[in-house]
Amino acid sequence: MTILLSGLLTIISPVGFVVDQVAENAIRSQLISADELVVRVDNAPSFQLLQGKVDHVRMAGRGIVPLENLRIAVFELETDTVDFDLDRLRRGDIQLDAPFQAAIRLQLEEQDINRFLASPEVAERLSNLSFDFFSSRRDRQVQRYRLQNPQVNFVGNSRLQIQVDITDVVSQEALDVVIETGVAIAGGSHFQLVDPLITVDGSPAPDQLVQQLITGINNNLNLQSLEYSGVTARILALEIGETTTTLALFARVEPSVLAAETEP
């Protein structure tokens, strides 16, 4: 989100006019690549531009790659009024004067998600996670277990299948865990597993392992954790098809987020 925000806030030309093509070029400069990208800016009256305000920005793109190995099949964004410090922007210092708010629609394809899950960045993040499958074990025992080789398969009807290896890093033994589950939205900020079916090496998982997995996954699918960094996200809709999933979000970014990123 902050990558796109930085691009949006560079759409003011040196003479102070907002131009769609300038905006599109600014956004593209913040992305690794984009198959298609269209940006439309609703021009505010001249006196509002001088105050550092843009009424609305609308963006639609296909094949958007904002980060290495992460491809978004469809990306649509529509902002509320964007209020920024024009004087500081002209000096190259990006600063919001008011929170940035936008409605976002994403469509992700199964193959793109699995490519991202197989990336070194995700592997490194997973290597730093630990899961307490056996609550009676000491901490050093708990740290033995890691998640590896995650894959996702969209089943349709709001259900998906997750396959992952739980590896004992000491013995190097691995369990093949398959989770087929529905996904629901709770409180606008949580994804929750619904009626999960879990197998381990082809057999039904023990109840203790099932509960630990469900609790661990649900705890990590909570968007409220972003609020500590000044970003508020709410889930408006989720649809899981057979090859794609579509997600609608509302996002609010506090001025302090960009201010922190531009500090020397």
N, C-alpha and C positions, 0 to 999 in steps of 0.2 A: 504493500500500500504506500509506504513512504517513497519507494522508487517512482511510482506514478505521480505522487504529490509533488515531488521535486520537478518533474517534467511539467506538470500543470502550472506551477508557479514561475516557469520561465517563458510563458506564452506572451508576455508583454514585450513588444518591440521597443527599440531605443527611443522612438518618438511617442510611445505610449498607446499604440493601437493594438487591439487584439485581432489576429487573423487566423482563420481556421488552418491554413497550411502551416503557418508558423507553429501553431499549437501541435499539429500532427508531427512535425519534425522534432519538436521538443520532446514529445512522448517517445518517439522512436529512438531518440538518443539515449533514453534511459533503459531501453530494452535490449536484450541480446539479439532478438529477431522478432519479426511479425510478418505472417503471410499476407494479411490484410489489416488495415487500420484506417479508420475514419474518425475525425474529431470535429465536433460542431460546438462553437462557442456563441452563446447568446450575449451580444454586446450590451453592456450597461451604458446608460447615458454618460456623456463625456465627463460630467462633474463627478460621477461615481467612479469612473476609471481613475481620475486624478486622486480620489480617496483610496484607491487600491482595492476595488471591488469588481467582481465579475458575476453576473446574475446566475448563469448555469453553464456547465460544461457537460456535453454528452460525448461518449466515446464508445465505439463498437469495433471489435477486432476478432480476427480468427488466426489460429496458430500463433498465439502470443507466447513468447519465451522470456519471462522476466528474470529468471534465475537459471543457472546452468542445470541442464537435465530436467527442467520443469516446463512442460508445455501445457498451455490452456487452450482447448479447442475453440471455445467461444468466450469472449469477455465483453460484457456491457456494463457501462457505468454512467450514472447521471448524478450530478452534484447539486447540492443546495448552493446558495450564494457563497462564493469563495472570497474571503476577506483577508488581505495581506498588506504588509508594510511596503508600499511602493518605493519609498526612498531607500530603504535598506536593500530591496531587490535590485535596484539600479546600481548599488555598490557591490552586488554579488552575494549578498547575505539574505538567504531565504528565511522568512519569518511570517507566520500566520498571526493575524490580529484577532481572530475568532476561530473556534473549532471548525474543522473541515468535516462535512457530512455528505455521505453519498449512498445511493442504492446500487447494489452490484449483483450481477447475474453471471455465474460461471457455468460452463459445461466442460466436463472432463471426460476423456476417453480412457477406457480400461488399459489399452496398450501404453498410453502416456503415463498413467499412474504407476504401472509396473516398471517402466523405464526409470522413473524417478526413484522408486523404492529400491531399485538395484544400483543406484548411484553411490559413489564413495561418501558423499555427504550424509546420506541416510544411514549407511553402514556405520559410519563413525558415531552418529547420534545414538543409534541402537546399542553400540558397544558400551556407551556410558550409562545405559539404563540397567537397573536390577529389579528383580521381581521376587517378592516374598511368597514363594509357593508353599513353603513349609514354615509356618509361624513359630514352631518350637525350636527351629535351628538357630544357632548363633549367627550374628551378622556376617562373619566371614564365610559361613556356609551359604547364606542368602546371596552373597555377591558372586557365587559360582555360576549362576544361570543367566544366559544371555539370549536375546532374540536375534535370529539371523534369517536371511533369505525370505523376506516377506513377499507375498504375492496376493493380488486381489482379483476376484472373478465376479462380475456383476451377474446375478441370477435373474433379476427383474422382479417386478411386484414389490419394490422397496426392500429387497433382500440382496445380500452379497455374501460371497465366500472369501474368507481370509485364510491363507495357508502360511505357516511360519515354523521354523525350526527352533526349539528350545534346547540350547546346547549347554552341557556341563563343561565349562572351560578347563576343568581339571582333568576329567577322564576323557574329554573329547567325544563323549557319547551325545547323540542328538535324538530328540523326540520330534516326530512329524505331527504337528498340531494343525487341525483343520476346524475352522469356526464358520458355520453357516448361520447367518443371523439377519433379522430385520434391523433397521435403524430408524429411530424416532427422535423427534426434537422435544426437549424438555426445558421449559422456562425460557425459551428463546436463546439460551446460551450453552446448552448441553446437547451432545449426541448420546443417545442411550441404545444399547443392544436390546433387541426384542426377540424373545423366544429363540435364544441361541442353541444350536446343536453343535456339540464339540466332541471331536474324536482325537485320540492320541494313538499314533501308529495303527490306525484303522479300527480301534476299539473305543466304545464310549468312555469319555474321560471321567475320572473319579470326581465325586461331588465337590471335594475340597479344592481341587484344581480348577473346576468350572467356576466356583465362586471367586477364587483369587483372580482368575483371568478376567472375568466380567468386571470385578471391582477395579482392577488395574487399568483396563481399557477405558471404562467409563470415566475414571478420574483424569485420564489423559486427553479426553475429548471434551474438555470444558473451556470454552472461549473466554470465560471470566478471568482466566490467568493473564490475558492480554491487558487487562485494565491497570495492572501495576505499572505498565510502561506508557500509559496514556492513550491506549487504543481501546475503544469499546466496539464490540461486534455482536450483532444479534442475527440469529438464523430466522429467515422469513419463510423459506420453503426448501424442501429436499425431495428430489425424485430420482430413484434409481431404476434405470432401464436395463436392457440386456447387454448393451455395449457402452453406454454413457451414463453419467450421473449429472444432474443439474441442481445447482445450489443458488439460492437467492439470499442475499445478506444486506443488512444495514450496517454501515461503519461510521464511526466518529473518531476523529484524530484530534487530540488536544494540541494547542500551539507549542507546548513544551517538547513534543516529540521531535519536530523539525529543529527547534532551537538547540536541543541537545546534540543533534547530528551535525550542526554547523559550527559548534563551538570549537575553537582552535585546540 
